[in-house]
Amino acid sequence: MIDPTEAEQAAIRSAMKPVAEIMEEIGWQTRLADLSEQQVLTLIEVTATGFQDALREHAAANPTLVPEVPF
């Protein structure tokens, strides 16, 4: 991501909590190279979902700040 907006930066921070919860289950001392495919997929899914949910909440709370889609 190049030059994330303030909303995107906030969404990244919001995604940290669900990622931390998954890492707590996996174990913080586990090396990334030792994760199973399912664990990696879960981390990616939780990260992307947390990010998207935070952006949706921001857009709903600030409708005038979200540019209209031109199509």
Backbone bond lengths (Angstrom), bond angles and torsions (degrees), N, CA, C in turn:
res aa  C-N    CA-C-N  psi(-1)  N-CA   C-N-CA  omega(-1)  CA-C   N-CA-C  phi
1 M - - - 1.449 - - 1.527 106.96 -
2 I 1.295 115.67 126.32 1.462 121.20 -179.97 1.514 108.88 -100.65
3 D 1.321 116.36 130.15 1.458 122.90 178.15 1.534 112.81 46.15
4 P 1.335 117.15 65.97 1.466 118.37 179.36 1.525 111.51 -63.07
5 T 1.318 115.33 144.15 1.460 120.78 177.19 1.532 108.59 -70.31
6 E 1.332 115.12 170.77 1.469 118.96 176.57 1.525 110.57 -60.08
7 A 1.326 116.43 -39.32 1.467 120.22 179.18 1.524 110.93 -64.57
8 E 1.320 117.11 -40.41 1.463 120.36 178.33 1.528 111.42 -67.18
9 Q 1.321 116.39 -39.06 1.470 119.77 177.24 1.530 110.36 -63.37
10 A 1.332 115.66 -41.16 1.461 119.74 177.77 1.526 110.82 -65.81
11 A 1.327 116.60 -37.62 1.467 120.80 178.78 1.523 110.79 -65.47
12 I 1.316 117.18 -37.71 1.469 120.94 176.74 1.528 109.26 -62.01
13 R 1.331 116.23 -45.35 1.467 119.64 178.85 1.531 111.03 -62.91
14 S 1.322 116.75 -37.85 1.469 120.73 179.49 1.530 111.48 -65.75
15 A 1.320 116.43 -31.76 1.469 120.27 -179.19 1.526 112.09 -73.53
16 M 1.318 117.85 -14.34 1.467 120.26 -177.34 1.527 112.44 -64.77
17 K 1.330 118.31 -36.94 1.464 120.21 -176.75 1.525 111.89 -63.75
18 P 1.352 119.40 -51.33 1.465 117.37 178.68 1.530 112.91 -64.51
19 V 1.322 117.57 -32.29 1.466 120.40 176.68 1.526 109.50 -65.68
20 A 1.324 116.66 -42.52 1.467 120.52 178.76 1.525 111.14 -62.50
21 E 1.324 117.27 -36.44 1.463 120.52 178.65 1.531 110.80 -63.95
22 I 1.324 116.95 -41.10 1.465 120.75 177.57 1.525 110.21 -66.92
23 M 1.333 116.36 -42.13 1.463 119.67 179.25 1.534 110.73 -64.09
24 E 1.315 117.15 -32.63 1.459 120.64 176.68 1.534 109.58 -62.68
25 E 1.342 116.11 -41.09 1.468 120.46 178.10 1.528 111.20 -66.53
26 I 1.328 116.05 -43.15 1.466 121.11 -177.92 1.522 110.59 -70.03
27 G 1.326 115.23 -43.45 1.460 120.92 -175.46 1.518 109.17 114.48
28 W 1.317 115.86 119.77 1.465 121.14 -174.98 1.524 112.71 -63.61
29 Q 1.310 117.43 -23.77 1.462 120.17 -177.92 1.528 112.69 -84.05
30 T 1.325 117.36 -6.24 1.463 121.17 -179.53 1.519 110.35 -71.42
31 R 1.317 115.46 127.75 1.469 119.50 177.62 1.523 109.08 -71.66
32 L 1.325 116.70 145.51 1.466 120.45 179.02 1.519 111.24 -57.22
33 A 1.327 117.26 -36.46 1.464 121.14 179.94 1.532 112.04 -65.50
34 D 1.331 116.97 -18.83 1.460 121.03 -179.09 1.529 113.49 -94.63
35 L 1.321 117.39 -1.26 1.462 120.17 179.44 1.528 110.10 -72.46
36 S 1.320 114.84 146.21 1.461 119.01 174.62 1.529 108.99 -75.66
37 E 1.316 115.70 165.22 1.464 119.21 177.53 1.525 110.39 -58.59
38 Q 1.322 116.97 -42.32 1.470 120.53 -179.37 1.524 111.37 -63.45
39 Q 1.318 118.22 -38.58 1.464 121.15 178.30 1.526 110.87 -64.82
40 V 1.316 117.41 -41.29 1.468 120.87 178.37 1.526 109.81 -65.04
41 L 1.324 116.32 -44.67 1.468 119.76 179.14 1.525 110.91 -61.67
42 T 1.317 117.46 -39.39 1.463 121.48 178.16 1.524 110.59 -64.01
43 L 1.326 117.23 -44.42 1.469 120.29 177.77 1.524 111.32 -59.78
44 I 1.324 117.09 -44.55 1.464 120.93 -179.70 1.525 110.12 -64.02
45 E 1.324 116.58 -45.78 1.461 120.46 -178.84 1.525 111.65 -62.42
46 V 1.320 116.88 -45.29 1.466 121.11 -179.60 1.533 110.38 -64.11
47 T 1.321 116.34 -40.15 1.466 120.55 179.28 1.524 110.93 -64.33
48 A 1.330 116.32 -51.07 1.469 120.42 -178.04 1.523 111.42 -63.89
49 T 1.325 116.49 -42.05 1.467 120.02 -179.93 1.520 111.30 -65.24
50 G 1.320 117.29 -43.53 1.466 120.44 178.29 1.510 111.90 -61.60
51 F 1.330 116.51 -41.54 1.460 122.07 178.59 1.526 110.65 -63.59
52 Q 1.326 116.91 -49.57 1.466 120.81 -178.70 1.524 111.69 -64.69
53 D 1.322 117.13 -41.62 1.473 120.01 178.92 1.529 111.19 -61.09
54 A 1.326 116.33 -41.96 1.466 119.96 179.91 1.525 110.78 -65.40
55 L 1.330 117.76 -40.09 1.464 120.05 178.20 1.527 111.21 -66.53
56 R 1.337 117.11 -38.74 1.470 120.12 177.58 1.522 110.77 -63.12
57 E 1.336 116.45 -43.30 1.466 120.39 178.68 1.527 110.68 -62.62
58 H 1.322 116.52 -41.05 1.463 120.69 178.38 1.528 110.44 -63.04
59 A 1.328 116.93 -44.44 1.463 121.15 -179.54 1.533 111.19 -63.92
60 A 1.326 116.70 -40.16 1.462 120.38 179.54 1.528 111.33 -66.96
61 A 1.328 116.06 -35.65 1.468 120.58 -178.63 1.525 112.42 -80.81
62 N 1.327 116.57 -18.87 1.469 121.23 -176.32 1.523 110.89 -134.28
63 P 1.342 118.15 62.66 1.465 119.77 -174.34 1.531 114.04 -62.32
64 T 1.305 117.99 -25.92 1.473 119.34 -179.30 1.517 112.37 -78.20
65 L 1.345 116.76 -16.14 1.465 120.19 -179.85 1.524 112.74 -89.25
66 V 1.312 116.86 -13.07 1.459 120.88 -177.57 1.523 108.68 -92.21
67 P 1.339 117.90 120.15 1.460 119.33 -179.66 1.524 111.54 -66.77
68 E 1.321 115.05 146.07 1.461 120.74 178.90 1.515 109.46 -71.62
69 V 1.334 115.62 138.72 1.460 120.46 177.38 1.512 107.73 -74.47
70 P 1.349 118.03 129.98 1.478 121.06 -173.35 1.515 115.12 -79.22
71 F 1.306 119.99 11.50 1.475 120.11 179.52 1.502 111.05 -139.05
